[in-house]
């Protein structure tokens, strides 16, 4: 990737982000924010969705964070990068820059294969900072029609490639995450878990018929999860925002009604019949 500047509308928020993320800040001892990208699979030419999540956000909160997700543009095309739940829930009225731009910014560089992500606020009141663990953003895209089945295309979390500050001629080499305290930037350590898109959809192995939530037993919760996943796939379906959404293995486990194709309400009904002893096996 070539050196690029991250462009955000609010000058105050931009300077705050660069200060926290780049200029030799004080380290916050024992506080490590986890950044992770999900793993999924998609058919050749098909669509995929993965979440980028933050976890272990300290009680201080995050006032600014910037990083990039690198991908192979010969295999994947990124179509959209939407703000996640923890970003949407942050109030903006306390931010002096809120009227000038969104606090969350994303930029897709399809030529060089990376997505730049930044969230920053000029608000000094930490109640307006990122505080909750959860989905930071959702990346949606498509797999190339020329991709080969079995290809695992990595989604890697890396520092944003830019100057540490305008005119420095020094390339940023660190993921920025932190806040200002008493006028001084405080940097939070970051640990990353990369994700991937696997081309093709091999059938997962069934571990226990009826066990859709993969907890090692068959009970009413399995039927409920199937119905939730069908009614609200964005939350409870595969890759959903719920704490424990349906998984590929869970979907295979839950597909117990051989008279229908794929996971349907009939599978939930059959599990309930099994629990009521109307049938003896799934």
C-alpha positions in Angstrom: 0.0 0.0 0.0 1.2 3.5 -0.7 1.1 6.2 1.9 -2.3 7.7 2.2 -3.9 10.4 4.4 -7.1 9.5 6.3 -9.6 12.2 5.4 -12.2 13.1 8.0 -14.5 16.1 7.9 -14.0 17.4 11.4 -10.5 19.0 11.9 -10.7 18.7 15.7 -11.5 15.0 15.6 -8.8 14.4 13.1 -6.1 16.1 15.2 -7.3 14.3 18.2 -7.0 11.0 16.4 -3.5 11.7 15.1 -2.4 12.8 18.6 -3.7 9.7 20.3 -2.8 7.3 17.6 0.6 8.6 16.4 2.6 11.0 18.5 4.4 9.0 21.2 1.6 8.7 23.7 1.8 7.4 27.3 0.9 3.7 27.4 -2.0 2.6 29.6 -0.6 -0.3 31.6 -2.5 -3.6 31.5 -5.2 -2.5 29.1 -5.4 -4.3 25.7 -8.3 -3.8 23.3 -9.2 -6.8 21.2 -9.9 -6.2 17.5 -11.2 -9.2 15.5 -12.6 -9.9 12.1 -15.1 -12.8 11.6 -14.6 -15.8 9.4 -17.2 -16.9 6.8 -17.6 -18.7 3.5 -19.2 -17.8 0.2 -19.7 -19.4 -3.2 -17.8 -18.3 -6.3 -19.5 -15.1 -7.4 -21.5 -15.0 -4.2 -21.9 -12.5 -1.4 -20.4 -12.5 2.0 -20.7 -10.6 5.3 -18.3 -10.3 8.2 -18.2 -8.3 11.3 -15.3 -6.4 12.7 -15.6 -6.3 16.5 -14.0 -4.7 19.5 -13.7 -6.3 22.9 -12.1 -5.7 26.3 -12.7 -1.9 26.0 -11.4 -0.5 29.3 -13.6 1.6 31.6 -11.8 4.7 30.4 -13.3 4.2 27.0 -11.9 4.8 23.5 -11.7 8.4 22.3 -10.0 7.6 19.0 -9.2 4.4 17.0 -7.9 3.9 13.5 -6.8 0.8 11.6 -7.3 -0.9 8.3 -8.5 -4.3 7.0 -6.4 -5.6 4.2 -7.7 -8.1 1.6 -6.9 -9.6 -1.7 -8.8 -7.6 -4.3 -8.2 -10.3 -6.9 -10.5 -12.6 -4.9 -12.8 -10.3 -3.0 -14.6 -7.0 -3.8 -15.7 -4.9 -0.8 -19.1 -3.3 -1.6 -19.9 -1.5 1.7 -18.6 -1.0 5.3 -21.4 0.0 7.6 -21.0 1.3 11.2 -21.8 -1.4 13.8 -24.0 -1.3 16.9 -21.4 0.0 19.3 -20.7 3.0 17.0 -24.4 3.8 16.3 -25.2 3.8 20.0 -22.7 6.5 20.9 -24.4 9.9 21.5 -23.0 12.7 19.4 -24.5 15.8 21.0 -21.5 16.3 23.3 -19.0 16.4 20.4 -18.2 19.9 19.1 -17.4 18.4 15.7 -20.6 16.4 15.4 -22.3 19.0 13.2 -19.3 18.9 10.7 -19.0 15.2 10.1 -19.7 11.7 11.3 -17.5 10.4 14.0 -17.1 7.1 12.1 -15.4 7.1 8.7 -14.5 4.3 6.3 -12.8 4.3 3.0 -12.5 1.4 0.5 -9.3 1.3 -1.6 -10.2 -1.4 -4.1 -7.1 -0.9 -6.2 -4.7 -1.6 -3.3 -7.0 -3.9 -1.4 -7.7 -2.3 2.0 -10.4 -0.6 4.0 -9.4 2.3 6.2 -11.5 2.7 9.4 -11.5 5.6 11.9 -13.6 6.6 14.8 -12.8 9.7 16.8 -14.5 12.4 18.9 -13.3 15.8 20.1 -15.7 15.5 23.1 -13.7 15.6 26.4 -16.6 14.0 28.3 -15.9 10.2 28.2 -19.6 9.4 28.2 -19.4 10.2 24.5 -16.6 7.7 23.9 -16.7 4.1 22.8 -17.5 2.1 25.9 -19.2 -1.1 24.9 -17.8 -4.3 23.4 -19.5 -5.4 20.2 -19.6 -4.9 16.4 -17.5 -1.9 15.2 -18.5 -2.3 11.6 -19.9 -4.8 9.1 -18.1 -5.5 5.8 -20.1 -6.8 2.9 -18.8 -7.9 -0.5 -18.7 -10.4 -3.2 -16.3 -13.2 -4.3 -14.7 -13.1 -7.7 -16.3 -15.3 -10.4 -12.8 -16.5 -11.2 -11.9 -17.5 -7.6 -11.2 -21.2 -7.0 -13.1 -23.3 -4.6 -11.2 -23.9 -1.4 -9.3 -20.5 -1.6 -9.0 -18.9 1.9 -8.8 -15.2 1.4 -7.5 -13.4 4.5 -9.0 -10.3 6.1 -6.0 -8.9 8.0 -6.1 -6.1 10.6 -3.2 -3.7 9.9 -2.2 -0.1 10.7 -3.5 2.6 8.4 -0.8 3.4 5.8 -0.3 7.2 6.1 2.1 9.7 7.4 2.2 9.9 11.2 1.3 13.5 10.8 1.2 15.9 7.8 4.7 16.6 6.6 6.5 14.0 8.9 7.6 11.8 5.9 7.4 9.0 8.4 5.0 6.1 7.7 2.6 5.1 10.5 3.4 1.6 11.7 1.0 1.1 14.6 -2.7 0.6 15.1 -4.0 3.7 16.9 -6.2 3.4 19.9 -6.5 5.6 22.9 -7.7 8.8 24.5 -6.5 12.1 25.9 -6.1 12.6 29.7 -5.1 16.0 31.2 -4.1 17.1 27.7 -1.8 14.1 27.1 -2.5 11.2 24.7 -2.8 7.8 26.3 -2.3 4.8 24.0 -4.1 1.5 24.6 -2.5 -1.7 23.6 -4.2 -3.7 20.8 -4.4 -7.4 20.1 -5.8 -8.5 16.7 -7.5 -11.7 15.4 -7.7 -11.8 11.6 -10.6 -13.2 9.7 -11.1 -14.8 6.3 -13.5 -15.7 3.5 -13.4 -19.3 2.3 -14.5 -19.7 -1.2 -17.0 -22.5 -1.5 -19.4 -23.8 1.1 -18.4 -27.3 2.2 -21.0 -29.0 4.3 -20.1 -28.9 8.0 -20.1 -32.1 9.9 -23.2 -32.7 12.1 -22.1 -33.1 15.7 -25.6 -33.8 17.3 -28.9 -33.8 15.4 -31.2 -31.1 16.9 -28.4 -29.3 18.8 -28.7 -26.0 16.8 -27.0 -23.9 19.5 -24.1 -26.4 19.8 -24.3 -26.7 23.6 -24.1 -30.5 23.6 -27.7 -31.2 24.3 -31.1 -31.0 22.6 -33.7 -28.8 24.4 -36.3 -26.1 23.7 -33.5 -23.5 23.3 -32.5 -25.2 20.0 -36.0 -24.9 18.5 -36.2 -21.2 19.7 -32.8 -20.4 18.1 -34.0 -21.8 14.8 -37.2 -19.7 14.8 -35.2 -16.6 15.9 -32.7 -17.2 13.0 -35.5 -17.5 10.5 -37.4 -14.5 11.8 -34.4 -12.2 12.4 -31.4 -13.4 10.5 -29.4 -10.2 10.9 -29.3 -10.8 14.6 -29.6 -14.5 15.1 -28.6 -16.0 11.7 -25.1 -17.0 10.8 -22.8 -14.1 11.4 -25.5 -12.2 13.2 -25.0 -9.6 15.9 -26.4 -11.7 18.8 -24.0 -12.9 21.5 -24.5 -16.5 20.3 -26.1 -16.5 16.8 -26.6 -19.6 14.7 -23.4 -21.2 13.3 -22.7 -23.3 10.2 -22.5 -26.4 12.4 -25.6 -25.4 14.3 -27.5 -25.0 11.1 -26.4 -28.5 10.0 -27.4 -29.9 13.4 -30.8 -28.2 13.3 -31.7 -29.4 9.9 -33.6 -32.5 11.2 -36.7 -32.6 9.0 -35.7 -34.6 5.9 -38.9 -33.7 4.1 -37.7 -30.1 3.7 -34.6 -28.5 2.1 -32.5 -26.4 4.4 -33.4 -25.0 7.8 -37.1 -24.2 8.1 -39.8 -23.9 10.8 -40.5 -27.6 10.3 -37.2 -28.4 11.9 -38.1 -26.4 15.0 -41.5 -28.2 15.1 -39.8 -31.7 14.8 -37.4 -30.8 17.7 -40.4 -29.9 19.9 -42.2 -33.1 19.0 -39.0 -35.0 20.0 -38.9 -33.1 23.4 -42.6 -34.0 23.9 -41.9 -37.6 23.1 -44.3 -37.6 20.2 -41.4 -39.0 18.1 -38.5 -41.1 19.4 -35.6 -39.9 17.3 -34.5 -36.9 15.2 
